[in-house]
Amino acid sequence: MGQLFFGESMFSRADNASKVGFATLVEHLTDWGFVLIDCQMPTQHLHSFGARSIPRQTFADYLARHLDQPT
């Protein structure tokens, strides 16, 4: 929605395939001008990609600024 991506879950049938898929997704979203990926729950796996938790108000600010942007 807008310039925000909301991820719900990841799975793979081969070891580390989800990591490759996520890295590719991040690359594409960056190229397309997305500014945030909402990963829902922080995990060590996501932190290894540079994910970080943000305060609720910061998240609300992202929603207000970027939801109405073209996708």
N, C-alpha and C positions, 0 to 999 in steps of 0.2 A: 504494500500500500504506500503510495507516494514514493519517497526515497528511503523507506524502511522495510526491512525483511524480517518476518516473524517465523523462526524455525521451531518446529514442534518436536521432531525426533530424527534420529539417524540410525541406520542399520547397514549392515553389509554381510555378504555371504563369504567374502574372502578377508583374511587378516589385513587390517589397515586400509581397506578400500574406502571406508567412511572418511578417513583422514584425507585421502586423495580427493574424494568428492567434495569435502568441505573446503579444502584449499582452492579447488577449482571454482567453487561457488563464490568464495571471497574475492577471487581475482575478477570474475565476471561482474559481481555487484559493484566492486570498486570502479571498474571501467565504465559501468552504466550510471555512476553518480550516486549510488546508495550511500547513506551516511551512517547507518546503524543496522546491526543484525541483533534482533532480540532472541537470545538463546534460551530464554525461559528460566533455566536453572544453571547456576555456575557449577562447573565440574573441572577437575584437573585436566582432563582432555581438552576442554575448550580454553582453559588458561594457557595451555601449551601453544595455542594459536594466537595468544595475545588478548583473549577475551578478558573483560574486567566487569565487575559489578559497578553499577552507578546508583546514586540515590533516586528515590521515587520522583522527586521534583525535577531532577535532571531528565529523567525519562519522559515525564509529562511535557517538559520544554521541547524535547525532540519531537514528540507527537504534534505539538502545536505548530512547530516551524516546518515540518517536513511531510506531514500526511497529505497536504493538498498540492504537493509538487507532482509534476508528471512522472510517471514510471517509465 
